[in-house]
Amino acid sequence: MCKQDLKIHKRIIQHKVICFLLLLIFISPNTSYGREVSRMELEEVADEIMSPGCDYVYTLTNCPSAQADQMKELIKDRLAKGESKESILAYFEDVYGPKILTQPSKKGFYFIAWWFPYFLVLDLFLVVGIFLILWRKKISIKETVPDDVDPEMDALLEDEVRRFREDE
């Protein structure tokens, strides 16, 4: 065989392998649709959603109401269809509003509300640090004594201090 025949034969094999793999992909059943959803997988999503049936006090996992059970079934159906956790949470947020989520989404006002305590603590440290630096500088300025003290003034001060102590 010549080199050209070998290249053609190699390409034919490559095309057959690719066609076979594509055929397997299209023929194989969709494993995500109608699959069995584990309890752990369900609770992972349900723990991030507050229950309107329990006045948003408990998560769906901990709420004993019938509405919580219905919502868990809806989550289970959506997970069985292959939806992601994020899309399910977004669905519930669209239907019930942001208070349905245990943690607010980190965008818009909720981004500010989420990060505000950290910025507040950082600002507090910054203000205390600046205060301490200025306070230390003020103390160090008070403690410095000028080197060029007039001897006459020093003697006068010594006399005044001595007379003050004698009067007491």
PyMOL commands that set and color helices and strands:
alter all, ss='L'
color gray80, all
select helices_A, chain A and resi 3-27+39-46+52-54+66-80+85-96+98-100+109-143+151-167
alter helices_A, ss='H'
color red, helices_A
deselect
rebuild
show_as cartoon
